[in-house]
């Protein structure tokens, strides 16, 4: 027993030193904003070099030959200058974060979020707190990007309130939101999006084939709990012990019982929530409800597609109810000040976004990401190995490409026309190709600087540790990425051996 304990201690010590090395190395890099500037300049140089070398790839969708676009050409330089402002203002996460934070600013300044946190801390079993946060992160994917802008910073506050390291709390929530992106017990916006791309790819072999949005539901439902438990294990056994006790300057909120004014505010909030629910039911339950699109599908309704607008309105409305109910808001000036303060807290994020947006735009314009993805996919598809090794390689390929391209749908639009027809000819279903891709696409989200919200996560970490940088994020989240990869890979291997359906009417095998 003593020898086993000593071996465990040495192993943990080695892994901890490895993560410390990653953090130190990563943080030795320039400021994140400067790093994105350097990456943007490198994209220009490599676009020129690739163009000079005559690099090219065949688009599997159109058959078109894709060549690098030289951004240092006259036309490229014109595009750089013409697009600088649009790259910044059109960067998708920027508008999402700003709009969401305006609503959250009302709720936070009213005291509503603080009151809810205290209720959670006082009522939730301490032993279940980590699991609840990771699971909540996974479930938040149903509501698009809410987890990034609401749950992750909230997790830091909750952990600090119970005397635990706030960075560990944010890491746990981030692992659920981003690392568990493809798991859920409900369908999300990504399901119909990927299914549509899979259908188009499947029609290359079978013109009548249709991939339903529920194609991976059974597997993803089960995955939700495996990933939640795995995230809990990593947080409590690896990440939190490594981070140690928080000793920064940020002070935690006192967890006190709610007073009468706060209880009255929560009563007003409950009334506001009931009103919101009734409005949503009024707009969704009738087949011709005003929240339903022309085809009547809730998956394409504003409730799903425009969830950030509903977050702004919901957080704002409930914040107003609590603020005026508790007496924390006296007039409209108090409300506007709360919105102002929430935007002030994003100042560094806005600086980061400017340079990150330029880099992402240049990388996309250069065609380098597309060419690299196609060449990598072609290489692995020509290996000629068995199903399970090939699936594992496909997971690794998807995870690797995720470090270069952030959009799940963009990557699948490239990979699906290659792998789905290939697997169908081997007798394996498009639903299987899709689910394997989703595993790889999820596990490296939390360590990929190309992930749209990576800059925002850095800003969250810097709230509690100003020295935090890219290295801190990667070193903290790498254990989650490794464990999620192992757990998800073992789960899909077991699923294949057992021959279980991946979703309703979605088996593993394709029969022509």
KOLTORTI-544683 format. One record per residue (C-alpha): y, x, z. Coordinates in nm, 3 decimals. Layout:
REM KOLTORTI-544683
<r py="Y" px="X" pz="Z"/>
...
This chain:
REM KOLTORTI-544683
<r py="0.000" px="0.000" pz="0.000"/>
<r py="0.236" px="0.284" pz="0.086"/>
<r py="0.166" px="0.454" pz="-0.248"/>
<r py="0.233" px="0.125" pz="-0.430"/>
<r py="0.565" px="0.078" pz="-0.250"/>
<r py="0.661" px="0.436" pz="-0.334"/>
<r py="0.573" px="0.381" pz="-0.701"/>
<r py="0.779" px="0.060" pz="-0.710"/>
<r py="1.072" px="0.238" pz="-0.546"/>
<r py="1.055" px="0.523" pz="-0.798"/>
<r py="1.027" px="0.281" pz="-1.090"/>
<r py="1.322" px="0.072" pz="-0.969"/>
<r py="1.518" px="0.389" pz="-0.905"/>
<r py="1.455" px="0.516" pz="-1.259"/>
<r py="1.553" px="0.182" pz="-1.415"/>
<r py="1.865" px="0.165" pz="-1.200"/>
<r py="1.963" px="0.517" pz="-1.308"/>
<r py="1.901" px="0.419" pz="-1.670"/>
<r py="2.131" px="0.115" pz="-1.639"/>
<r py="2.393" px="0.326" pz="-1.462"/>
<r py="2.376" px="0.572" pz="-1.752"/>
<r py="2.426" px="0.289" pz="-2.003"/>
<r py="2.719" px="0.152" pz="-1.804"/>
<r py="2.880" px="0.494" pz="-1.767"/>
<r py="2.830" px="0.577" pz="-2.134"/>
<r py="2.955" px="0.239" pz="-2.249"/>
<r py="3.258" px="0.247" pz="-2.023"/>
<r py="3.343" px="0.595" pz="-2.153"/>
<r py="3.422" px="0.423" pz="-2.479"/>
<r py="3.785" px="0.335" pz="-2.549"/>
<r py="3.943" px="0.015" pz="-2.421"/>
<r py="3.761" px="-0.282" pz="-2.581"/>
<r py="4.067" px="-0.372" pz="-2.786"/>
<r py="4.093" px="-0.013" pz="-2.909"/>
<r py="3.721" px="-0.010" pz="-2.985"/>
<r py="3.750" px="-0.318" pz="-3.202"/>
<r py="4.039" px="-0.148" pz="-3.383"/>
<r py="3.819" px="0.157" pz="-3.446"/>
<r py="3.535" px="-0.065" pz="-3.566"/>
<r py="3.772" px="-0.242" pz="-3.803"/>
<r py="3.882" px="0.094" pz="-3.949"/>
<r py="3.518" px="0.203" pz="-3.980"/>
<r py="3.442" px="-0.118" pz="-4.170"/>
<r py="3.708" px="-0.015" pz="-4.422"/>
<r py="3.563" px="0.335" pz="-4.461"/>
<r py="3.201" px="0.223" pz="-4.489"/>
<r py="3.293" px="-0.045" pz="-4.741"/>
<r py="3.439" px="0.233" pz="-4.957"/>
<r py="3.137" px="0.462" pz="-4.909"/>
<r py="2.884" px="0.185" pz="-4.981"/>
<r py="3.077" px="0.086" pz="-5.292"/>
<r py="3.089" px="0.449" pz="-5.404"/>
<r py="2.711" px="0.485" pz="-5.355"/>
<r py="2.638" px="0.171" pz="-5.559"/>
<r py="2.454" px="-0.006" pz="-5.275"/>
<r py="2.344" px="-0.360" pz="-5.363"/>
<r py="2.107" px="-0.640" pz="-5.263"/>
<r py="1.981" px="-0.963" pz="-5.422"/>
<r py="2.093" px="-1.285" pz="-5.255"/>
<r py="1.768" px="-1.478" pz="-5.186"/>
<r py="1.950" px="-1.812" pz="-5.214"/>
<r py="2.130" px="-1.772" pz="-5.548"/>
<r py="1.962" px="-1.467" pz="-5.700"/>
<r py="2.307" px="-1.313" pz="-5.730"/>
<r py="2.342" px="-0.938" pz="-5.692"/>
<r py="2.554" px="-0.865" pz="-5.385"/>
<r py="2.757" px="-0.544" pz="-5.388"/>
<r py="2.990" px="-0.402" pz="-5.123"/>
<r py="3.353" px="-0.495" pz="-5.157"/>
<r py="3.576" px="-0.190" pz="-5.126"/>
<r py="3.842" px="-0.286" pz="-4.874"/>
<r py="4.035" px="0.032" pz="-4.950"/>
<r py="4.090" px="-0.078" pz="-5.309"/>
<r py="4.421" px="-0.227" pz="-5.414"/>
<r py="4.275" px="-0.578" pz="-5.399"/>
<r py="4.117" px="-0.506" pz="-5.062"/>
<r py="4.441" px="-0.378" pz="-4.912"/>
<r py="4.621" px="-0.689" pz="-5.034"/>
<r py="4.358" px="-0.906" pz="-4.864"/>
<r py="4.396" px="-0.708" pz="-4.541"/>
<r py="4.769" px="-0.766" pz="-4.524"/>
<r py="4.754" px="-1.125" pz="-4.651"/>
<r py="4.481" px="-1.220" pz="-4.405"/>
<r py="4.597" px="-1.048" pz="-4.086"/>
<r py="4.763" px="-1.353" pz="-3.935"/>
<r py="4.500" px="-1.598" pz="-4.059"/>
<r py="4.219" px="-1.376" pz="-3.929"/>
<r py="4.372" px="-1.398" pz="-3.583"/>
<r py="4.475" px="-1.763" pz="-3.574"/>
<r py="4.158" px="-1.873" pz="-3.756"/>
<r py="3.920" px="-1.688" pz="-3.523"/>
<r py="3.700" px="-1.978" pz="-3.409"/>
<r py="3.662" px="-1.895" pz="-3.037"/>
<r py="4.038" px="-1.850" pz="-2.992"/>
<r py="4.130" px="-2.213" pz="-3.049"/>
<r py="3.826" px="-2.334" pz="-2.858"/>
<r py="3.911" px="-2.125" pz="-2.553"/>
<r py="4.284" px="-2.208" pz="-2.555"/>
<r py="4.232" px="-2.584" pz="-2.589"/>
<r py="3.954" px="-2.590" pz="-2.330"/>
<r py="4.155" px="-2.382" pz="-2.084"/>
<r py="4.451" px="-2.619" pz="-2.106"/>
<r py="4.233" px="-2.902" pz="-1.980"/>
<r py="4.053" px="-2.681" pz="-1.729"/>
<r py="4.393" px="-2.554" pz="-1.609"/>
<r py="4.483" px="-2.911" pz="-1.506"/>
<r py="4.152" px="-2.957" pz="-1.324"/>
<r py="4.177" px="-2.617" pz="-1.154"/>
<r py="4.541" px="-2.641" pz="-1.046"/>
<r py="4.482" px="-2.993" pz="-0.913"/>
<r py="4.220" px="-2.854" pz="-0.675"/>
<r py="3.937" px="-3.054" pz="-0.832"/>
<r py="3.725" px="-2.755" pz="-0.930"/>
<r py="3.766" px="-2.599" pz="-0.587"/>
<r py="3.663" px="-2.923" pz="-0.418"/>
<r py="3.357" px="-2.961" pz="-0.639"/>
<r py="3.255" px="-2.602" pz="-0.573"/>
<r py="3.275" px="-2.656" pz="-0.201"/>
<r py="3.065" px="-2.971" pz="-0.232"/>
<r py="2.806" px="-2.779" pz="-0.433"/>
<r py="2.797" px="-2.488" pz="-0.191"/>
<r py="2.771" px="-2.713" pz="0.112"/>
<r py="2.501" px="-2.938" pz="-0.035"/>
<r py="2.288" px="-2.719" pz="-0.264"/>
<r py="1.997" px="-2.523" pz="-0.114"/>
<r py="2.096" px="-2.155" pz="-0.117"/>
<r py="1.752" px="-2.053" pz="-0.245"/>
<r py="1.796" px="-2.269" pz="-0.556"/>
<r py="2.150" px="-2.163" pz="-0.642"/>
<r py="2.060" px="-1.894" pz="-0.896"/>
<r py="1.800" px="-2.111" pz="-1.068"/>
<r py="2.047" px="-2.401" pz="-1.089"/>
<r py="2.311" px="-2.177" pz="-1.249"/>
<r py="2.075" px="-2.034" pz="-1.511"/>
<r py="1.933" px="-2.378" pz="-1.590"/>
<r py="2.284" px="-2.526" pz="-1.611"/>
<r py="2.375" px="-2.250" pz="-1.857"/>
<r py="2.081" px="-2.338" pz="-2.079"/>
<r py="2.158" px="-2.710" pz="-2.065"/>
<r py="2.525" px="-2.648" pz="-2.142"/>
<r py="2.426" px="-2.550" pz="-2.497"/>
<r py="2.396" px="-2.921" pz="-2.575"/>
<r py="2.772" px="-2.938" pz="-2.535"/>
<r py="2.847" px="-2.650" pz="-2.770"/>
<r py="3.064" px="-2.380" pz="-2.605"/>
<r py="3.138" px="-2.547" pz="-2.272"/>
<r py="2.917" px="-2.300" pz="-2.086"/>
<r py="3.126" px="-2.004" pz="-2.197"/>
<r py="3.462" px="-2.145" pz="-2.099"/>
<r py="3.365" px="-2.341" pz="-1.787"/>
<r py="3.032" px="-2.250" pz="-1.629"/>
<r py="3.045" px="-1.869" pz="-1.641"/>
<r py="3.375" px="-1.824" pz="-1.451"/>
<r py="3.270" px="-2.106" pz="-1.218"/>
<r py="2.948" px="-1.920" pz="-1.136"/>
<r py="3.150" px="-1.619" pz="-1.019"/>
<r py="3.354" px="-1.834" pz="-0.784"/>
<r py="3.041" px="-2.006" pz="-0.649"/>
<r py="2.861" px="-1.678" pz="-0.578"/>
<r py="3.165" px="-1.538" pz="-0.403"/>
<r py="3.195" px="-1.853" pz="-0.194"/>
<r py="2.846" px="-1.800" pz="-0.053"/>
<r py="2.899" px="-1.430" pz="0.008"/>
<r py="2.716" px="-1.300" pz="-0.301"/>
<r py="2.843" px="-1.071" pz="-0.576"/>
<r py="3.049" px="-1.283" pz="-0.820"/>
<r py="2.955" px="-1.062" pz="-1.115"/>
<r py="2.588" px="-1.138" pz="-1.049"/>
<r py="2.668" px="-1.510" pz="-1.055"/>
<r py="2.849" px="-1.480" pz="-1.386"/>
<r py="2.564" px="-1.270" pz="-1.526"/>
<r py="2.313" px="-1.540" pz="-1.430"/>
<r py="2.521" px="-1.813" pz="-1.596"/>
<r py="2.587" px="-1.596" pz="-1.903"/>
<r py="2.215" px="-1.529" pz="-1.935"/>
<r py="2.146" px="-1.903" pz="-1.942"/>
<r py="2.434" px="-1.995" pz="-2.172"/>
<r py="2.388" px="-1.719" pz="-2.430"/>
<r py="2.045" px="-1.561" pz="-2.377"/>
<r py="1.883" px="-1.903" pz="-2.350"/>
<r py="2.084" px="-2.038" pz="-2.641"/>
<r py="1.790" px="-2.186" pz="-2.831"/>
<r py="1.616" px="-2.347" pz="-2.533"/>
<r py="1.706" px="-2.692" pz="-2.407"/>
<r py="1.562" px="-3.023" pz="-2.293"/>
<r py="1.801" px="-3.208" pz="-2.525"/>
<r py="1.885" px="-3.161" pz="-2.891"/>
<r py="2.203" px="-2.967" pz="-2.956"/>
<r py="2.432" px="-2.908" pz="-3.252"/>
<r py="2.230" px="-2.606" pz="-3.366"/>
<r py="1.911" px="-2.810" pz="-3.422"/>
<r py="2.021" px="-3.018" pz="-3.725"/>
<r py="2.215" px="-2.721" pz="-3.863"/>
<r py="1.912" px="-2.488" pz="-3.872"/>
<r py="1.680" px="-2.769" pz="-3.982"/>
<r py="1.896" px="-2.835" pz="-4.287"/>
<r py="1.881" px="-2.469" pz="-4.390"/>
<r py="1.505" px="-2.465" pz="-4.330"/>
<r py="1.460" px="-2.771" pz="-4.550"/>
<r py="1.644" px="-2.605" pz="-4.837"/>
<r py="1.430" px="-2.293" pz="-4.804"/>
<r py="1.106" px="-2.494" pz="-4.781"/>
<r py="1.193" px="-2.681" pz="-5.101"/>
<r py="1.154" px="-2.353" pz="-5.290"/>
<r py="0.779" px="-2.402" pz="-5.245"/>
<r py="0.754" px="-2.777" pz="-5.180"/>
<r py="1.041" px="-2.989" pz="-5.323"/>
<r py="0.949" px="-3.283" pz="-5.098"/>
<r py="0.934" px="-3.090" pz="-4.771"/>
<r py="1.170" px="-3.196" pz="-4.489"/>
<r py="1.231" px="-3.014" pz="-4.162"/>
<r py="1.336" px="-3.257" pz="-3.890"/>
<r py="1.602" px="-3.158" pz="-3.633"/>
<r py="1.333" px="-3.216" pz="-3.368"/>
<r py="1.109" px="-2.954" pz="-3.537"/>
<r py="1.107" px="-2.714" pz="-3.241"/>
<r py="1.166" px="-2.960" pz="-2.959"/>
<r py="0.833" px="-2.923" pz="-2.772"/>
<r py="0.851" px="-2.545" pz="-2.770"/>
<r py="1.218" px="-2.533" pz="-2.672"/>
<r py="1.167" px="-2.789" pz="-2.395"/>
<r py="0.897" px="-2.573" pz="-2.237"/>
<r py="1.104" px="-2.259" pz="-2.301"/>
<r py="1.388" px="-2.400" pz="-2.093"/>
<r py="1.194" px="-2.363" pz="-1.768"/>
<r py="1.036" px="-2.028" pz="-1.855"/>
<r py="1.377" px="-1.881" pz="-1.933"/>
<r py="1.537" px="-2.038" pz="-1.624"/>
<r py="1.275" px="-1.884" pz="-1.397"/>
<r py="1.295" px="-1.551" pz="-1.580"/>
<r py="1.674" px="-1.547" pz="-1.546"/>
<r py="1.645" px="-1.623" pz="-1.175"/>
<r py="1.396" px="-1.339" pz="-1.128"/>
<r py="1.615" px="-1.085" pz="-1.311"/>
<r py="1.926" px="-1.188" pz="-1.120"/>
<r py="1.773" px="-1.169" pz="-0.774"/>
<r py="1.534" px="-0.877" pz="-0.822"/>
<r py="1.722" px="-0.649" pz="-1.062"/>
<r py="2.087" px="-0.732" pz="-1.128"/>
<r py="2.213" px="-0.833" pz="-0.785"/>
<r py="2.043" px="-0.546" pz="-0.596"/>
<r py="2.190" px="-0.301" pz="-0.847"/>
<r py="2.542" px="-0.444" pz="-0.818"/>
<r py="2.524" px="-0.450" pz="-0.440"/>
<r py="2.772" px="-0.625" pz="-0.213"/>
<r py="3.104" px="-0.707" pz="-0.375"/>
<r py="3.389" px="-0.496" pz="-0.238"/>
<r py="3.669" px="-0.572" pz="-0.483"/>
<r py="4.018" px="-0.706" pz="-0.420"/>
<r py="3.953" px="-1.067" pz="-0.521"/>
<r py="3.909" px="-1.288" pz="-0.218"/>
<r py="3.657" px="-1.568" pz="-0.211"/>
<r py="3.745" px="-1.926" pz="-0.138"/>
<r py="3.669" px="-2.053" pz="0.209"/>
<r py="3.396" px="-2.313" pz="0.209"/>
<r py="3.535" px="-2.587" pz="0.432"/>
<r py="3.459" px="-2.955" pz="0.470"/>
<r py="3.671" px="-3.185" pz="0.257"/>
<r py="3.965" px="-3.349" pz="0.431"/>
<r py="4.078" px="-3.710" pz="0.384"/>
<r py="4.323" px="-3.632" pz="0.101"/>
<r py="4.057" px="-3.440" pz="-0.088"/>
<r py="3.805" px="-3.721" pz="-0.043"/>
<r py="4.063" px="-3.968" pz="-0.174"/>
<r py="4.118" px="-3.736" pz="-0.472"/>
<r py="3.744" px="-3.732" pz="-0.542"/>
<r py="3.737" px="-4.112" pz="-0.523"/>
<r py="4.009" px="-4.126" pz="-0.788"/>
<r py="3.808" px="-3.873" pz="-0.990"/>
<r py="3.497" px="-4.089" pz="-0.965"/>
<r py="3.693" px="-4.386" pz="-1.098"/>
<r py="3.820" px="-4.169" pz="-1.385"/>
<r py="3.465" px="-4.056" pz="-1.466"/>
<r py="3.342" px="-4.416" pz="-1.470"/>
<r py="3.623" px="-4.509" pz="-1.709"/>
<r py="3.532" px="-4.217" pz="-1.936"/>
<r py="3.163" px="-4.315" pz="-1.934"/>
<r py="3.246" px="-4.677" pz="-2.018"/>
<r py="3.466" px="-4.565" pz="-2.310"/>
<r py="3.191" px="-4.335" pz="-2.438"/>
<r py="2.932" px="-4.613" pz="-2.409"/>
<r py="3.167" px="-4.853" pz="-2.588"/>
<r py="3.203" px="-4.605" pz="-2.872"/>
<r py="2.839" px="-4.498" pz="-2.902"/>
<r py="2.599" px="-4.779" pz="-2.805"/>
<r py="2.698" px="-5.025" pz="-3.081"/>
<r py="2.570" px="-4.912" pz="-3.420"/>
<r py="2.926" px="-4.942" pz="-3.555"/>
<r py="3.089" px="-4.788" pz="-3.246"/>
<r py="3.412" px="-4.597" pz="-3.301"/>
<r py="3.248" px="-4.267" pz="-3.194"/>
<r py="2.976" px="-4.298" pz="-3.457"/>
<r py="3.017" px="-4.156" pz="-3.810"/>
<r py="2.947" px="-4.362" pz="-4.121"/>
<r py="2.576" px="-4.283" pz="-4.114"/>
<r py="2.557" px="-4.389" pz="-3.748"/>
<r py="2.402" px="-4.061" pz="-3.632"/>
<r py="2.510" px="-3.949" pz="-3.285"/>
<r py="2.420" px="-3.589" pz="-3.372"/>
<r py="2.709" px="-3.590" pz="-3.620"/>
<r py="2.948" px="-3.790" pz="-3.404"/>
<r py="3.272" px="-3.653" pz="-3.254"/>
<r py="3.096" px="-3.642" pz="-2.915"/>
<r py="2.884" px="-3.354" pz="-3.046"/>
<r py="3.098" px="-3.202" pz="-3.319"/>
<r py="3.428" px="-3.212" pz="-3.127"/>
<r py="3.302" px="-3.154" pz="-2.775"/>
<r py="3.588" px="-2.916" pz="-2.691"/>
<r py="3.840" px="-3.195" pz="-2.752"/>
<r py="3.640" px="-3.414" pz="-2.514"/>
<r py="3.628" px="-3.129" pz="-2.263"/>
<r py="4.007" px="-3.099" pz="-2.276"/>
<r py="4.056" px="-3.474" pz="-2.236"/>
<r py="3.782" px="-3.511" pz="-1.973"/>
<r py="3.894" px="-3.215" pz="-1.762"/>
<r py="4.257" px="-3.316" pz="-1.800"/>
<r py="4.201" px="-3.682" pz="-1.712"/>
<r py="3.983" px="-3.609" pz="-1.410"/>
<r py="4.222" px="-3.333" pz="-1.301"/>
<r py="4.514" px="-3.575" pz="-1.314"/>
<r py="4.317" px="-3.833" pz="-1.117"/>
<r py="4.228" px="-3.581" pz="-0.846"/>
<r py="4.570" px="-3.417" pz="-0.841"/>
<r py="4.768" px="-3.738" pz="-0.792"/>
<r py="4.497" px="-3.892" pz="-0.574"/>
<r py="4.497" px="-3.596" pz="-0.335"/>
<r py="4.871" px="-3.545" pz="-0.349"/>
<r py="4.845" px="-3.196" pz="-0.498"/>
<r py="5.037" px="-3.316" pz="-0.804"/>
<r py="5.381" px="-3.462" pz="-0.734"/>
<r py="5.512" px="-3.489" pz="-1.089"/>
<r py="5.454" px="-3.384" pz="-1.450"/>
<r py="5.601" px="-3.038" pz="-1.385"/>
<r py="5.309" px="-2.956" pz="-1.155"/>
<r py="5.068" px="-3.051" pz="-1.433"/>
<r py="5.244" px="-2.838" pz="-1.694"/>
<r py="5.262" px="-2.543" pz="-1.456"/>
<r py="4.886" px="-2.562" pz="-1.409"/>
<r py="4.834" px="-2.552" pz="-1.785"/>
<r py="5.074" px="-2.259" pz="-1.814"/>
<r py="4.894" px="-2.058" pz="-1.548"/>
<r py="4.558" px="-2.107" pz="-1.716"/>
<r py="4.692" px="-1.963" pz="-2.041"/>
<r py="4.855" px="-1.669" pz="-1.859"/>
<r py="4.512" px="-1.569" pz="-1.731"/>
<r py="4.397" px="-1.524" pz="-2.092"/>
<r py="4.661" px="-1.269" pz="-2.193"/>
<r py="4.418" px="-0.976" pz="-2.223"/>
<r py="4.166" px="-1.194" pz="-2.401"/>
<r py="4.426" px="-1.280" pz="-2.665"/>
<r py="4.495" px="-0.909" pz="-2.721"/>
<r py="4.123" px="-0.842" pz="-2.759"/>
<r py="4.081" px="-1.133" pz="-2.998"/>
<r py="4.346" px="-1.001" pz="-3.235"/>
<r py="4.156" px="-0.679" pz="-3.302"/>
<r py="3.811" px="-0.840" pz="-3.280"/>
<r py="3.914" px="-1.099" pz="-3.539"/>
<r py="4.027" px="-0.829" pz="-3.782"/>
<r py="3.699" px="-0.640" pz="-3.744"/>
<r py="3.484" px="-0.951" pz="-3.797"/>
<r py="3.689" px="-1.049" pz="-4.102"/>
<r py="3.668" px="-0.702" pz="-4.258"/>
<r py="3.294" px="-0.678" pz="-4.194"/>
<r py="3.244" px="-1.015" pz="-4.360"/>
<r py="3.466" px="-0.934" pz="-4.657"/>
<r py="3.290" px="-0.603" pz="-4.714"/>
<r py="2.948" px="-0.776" pz="-4.757"/>
<r py="2.797" px="-0.497" pz="-4.546"/>
<r py="2.640" px="-0.735" pz="-4.294"/>
<r py="2.478" px="-0.947" pz="-4.566"/>
<r py="2.341" px="-0.644" pz="-4.751"/>
<r py="2.200" px="-0.492" pz="-4.432"/>
<r py="2.039" px="-0.823" pz="-4.332"/>
<r py="1.876" px="-0.875" pz="-4.674"/>
<r py="1.741" px="-0.520" pz="-4.693"/>
<r py="1.600" px="-0.540" pz="-4.340"/>
<r py="1.435" px="-0.874" pz="-4.410"/>
<r py="1.287" px="-0.749" pz="-4.738"/>
<r py="1.141" px="-0.443" pz="-4.569"/>
<r py="0.964" px="-0.637" pz="-4.294"/>
<r py="0.837" px="-0.909" pz="-4.530"/>
<r py="0.662" px="-0.648" pz="-4.747"/>
<r py="0.468" px="-0.493" pz="-4.457"/>
<r py="0.155" px="-0.704" pz="-4.518"/>
<r py="0.048" px="-0.728" pz="-4.152"/>
<r py="-0.116" px="-1.017" pz="-3.962"/>
<r py="0.056" px="-1.332" pz="-3.832"/>
<r py="0.123" px="-1.242" pz="-3.470"/>
<r py="0.238" px="-0.881" pz="-3.535"/>
<r py="0.452" px="-1.013" pz="-3.821"/>
<r py="0.604" px="-1.279" pz="-3.595"/>
<r py="0.683" px="-1.017" pz="-3.332"/>
<r py="0.843" px="-0.798" pz="-3.599"/>
<r py="1.039" px="-1.100" pz="-3.719"/>
<r py="1.166" px="-1.159" pz="-3.366"/>
<r py="1.273" px="-0.793" pz="-3.346"/>
<r py="1.441" px="-0.813" pz="-3.689"/>
<r py="1.630" px="-1.130" pz="-3.594"/>
<r py="1.733" px="-0.975" pz="-3.263"/>
<r py="1.853" px="-0.660" pz="-3.438"/>
<r py="2.050" px="-0.845" pz="-3.705"/>
<r py="2.208" px="-1.048" pz="-3.427"/>
<r py="2.378" px="-0.725" pz="-3.317"/>
<r py="2.554" px="-0.717" pz="-3.656"/>
<r py="2.619" px="-1.084" pz="-3.737"/>
<r py="2.721" px="-1.337" pz="-3.476"/>
<r py="2.662" px="-1.668" pz="-3.651"/>
<r py="2.311" px="-1.813" pz="-3.606"/>
<r py="2.345" px="-2.033" pz="-3.915"/>
<r py="2.480" px="-1.750" pz="-4.133"/>
<r py="2.184" px="-1.527" pz="-4.050"/>
<r py="1.936" px="-1.808" pz="-4.104"/>
<r py="2.094" px="-1.893" pz="-4.439"/>
<r py="1.996" px="-1.540" pz="-4.547"/>
<r py="1.658" px="-1.506" pz="-4.377"/>
<r py="1.516" px="-1.856" pz="-4.430"/>
<r py="1.480" px="-1.832" pz="-4.812"/>
<r py="1.280" px="-1.510" pz="-4.766"/>
<r py="1.054" px="-1.587" pz="-4.471"/>
<r py="0.994" px="-1.960" pz="-4.501"/>
<r py="0.849" px="-1.944" pz="-4.856"/>
<r py="0.649" px="-1.633" pz="-4.765"/>
<r py="0.496" px="-1.795" pz="-4.456"/>
<r py="0.431" px="-2.121" pz="-4.643"/>
<r py="0.231" px="-1.930" pz="-4.906"/>
<r py="0.034" px="-1.773" pz="-4.619"/>
<r py="-0.031" px="-2.123" pz="-4.479"/>
<r py="0.227" px="-2.132" pz="-4.199"/>
<r py="0.490" px="-2.400" pz="-4.153"/>
<r py="0.868" px="-2.370" pz="-4.196"/>
<r py="0.900" px="-2.500" pz="-3.838"/>
<r py="0.715" px="-2.189" pz="-3.718"/>
<r py="0.946" px="-1.956" pz="-3.912"/>
<r py="1.246" px="-2.134" pz="-3.763"/>
<r py="1.130" px="-2.120" pz="-3.402"/>
<r py="1.046" px="-1.749" pz="-3.426"/>
<r py="1.390" px="-1.679" pz="-3.572"/>
<r py="1.554" px="-1.872" pz="-3.288"/>
<r py="1.380" px="-1.657" pz="-3.028"/>
<r py="1.511" px="-1.335" pz="-3.181"/>
<r py="1.855" px="-1.482" pz="-3.233"/>
<r py="1.885" px="-1.572" pz="-2.863"/>
<r py="1.755" px="-1.270" pz="-2.674"/>
<r py="2.023" px="-1.023" pz="-2.789"/>
<r py="2.321" px="-1.261" pz="-2.773"/>
<r py="2.409" px="-1.132" pz="-2.426"/>
<r py="2.428" px="-0.765" pz="-2.535"/>
<r py="2.582" px="-0.811" pz="-2.880"/>
<r py="2.952" px="-0.719" pz="-2.916"/>
<r py="2.947" px="-0.933" pz="-3.232"/>
<r py="2.889" px="-1.244" pz="-3.021"/>
<r py="3.208" px="-1.448" pz="-3.056"/>
<r py="3.271" px="-1.483" pz="-2.681"/>
<r py="3.191" px="-1.122" pz="-2.587"/>
<r py="3.559" px="-1.038" pz="-2.539"/>
<r py="3.598" px="-1.338" pz="-2.309"/>
<r py="3.303" px="-1.221" pz="-2.096"/>
<r py="3.471" px="-0.882" pz="-2.057"/>
<r py="3.784" px="-1.059" pz="-1.936"/>
<r py="3.578" px="-1.257" pz="-1.682"/>
<r py="3.416" px="-0.941" pz="-1.546"/>
<r py="3.751" px="-0.761" pz="-1.529"/>
<r py="3.882" px="-1.030" pz="-1.296"/>
<r py="3.652" px="-0.891" pz="-1.025"/>
<r py="3.626" px="-0.530" pz="-1.147"/>
<r py="3.914" px="-0.397" pz="-1.355"/>
<r py="3.703" px="-0.100" pz="-1.467"/>
<r py="3.454" px="-0.328" pz="-1.641"/>
<r py="3.409" px="-0.272" pz="-2.011"/>
<r py="3.153" px="-0.310" pz="-2.286"/>
<r py="2.919" px="-0.071" pz="-2.103"/>
<r py="2.934" px="-0.283" pz="-1.788"/>
<r py="2.841" px="-0.598" pz="-1.977"/>
<r py="2.555" px="-0.437" pz="-2.167"/>
<r py="2.413" px="-0.257" pz="-1.861"/>
<r py="2.431" px="-0.576" pz="-1.654"/>
<r py="2.279" px="-0.801" pz="-1.919"/>
<r py="2.019" px="-0.565" pz="-2.071"/>
<r py="1.751" px="-0.654" pz="-1.811"/>
<r py="1.788" px="-1.021" pz="-1.904"/>
<r py="1.755" px="-0.937" pz="-2.273"/>
<r py="1.437" px="-0.733" pz="-2.216"/>
<r py="1.272" px="-0.990" pz="-1.988"/>
<r py="1.369" px="-1.285" pz="-2.210"/>
<r py="1.221" px="-1.102" pz="-2.510"/>
<r py="0.894" px="-1.039" pz="-2.325"/>
<r py="0.866" px="-1.392" pz="-2.182"/>
<r py="0.954" px="-1.569" pz="-2.507"/>
<r py="0.727" px="-1.347" pz="-2.716"/>
<r py="0.432" px="-1.406" pz="-2.483"/>
<r py="0.504" px="-1.780" pz="-2.489"/>
<r py="0.504" px="-1.803" pz="-2.869"/>
<r py="0.186" px="-1.588" pz="-2.888"/>
<r py="0.013" px="-1.823" pz="-2.640"/>
<r py="0.143" px="-2.122" pz="-2.838"/>
<r py="-0.009" px="-1.981" pz="-3.157"/>
<r py="-0.344" px="-1.913" pz="-2.993"/>
<r py="-0.357" px="-2.266" pz="-2.853"/>
<r py="-0.246" px="-2.418" pz="-3.181"/>
<r py="0.006" px="-2.650" pz="-3.014"/>
<r py="0.261" px="-2.848" pz="-3.220"/>
<r py="0.614" px="-2.709" pz="-3.211"/>
<r py="0.773" px="-3.053" pz="-3.220"/>
<r py="0.704" px="-3.412" pz="-3.328"/>
<r py="0.498" px="-3.393" pz="-3.648"/>
<r py="0.569" px="-3.018" pz="-3.667"/>
<r py="0.256" px="-2.808" pz="-3.655"/>
<r py="0.199" px="-2.437" pz="-3.697"/>
<r py="0.015" px="-2.459" pz="-4.029"/>
<r py="0.143" px="-2.570" pz="-4.368"/>
<r py="-0.097" px="-2.768" pz="-4.584"/>
<r py="0.010" px="-2.827" pz="-4.943"/>
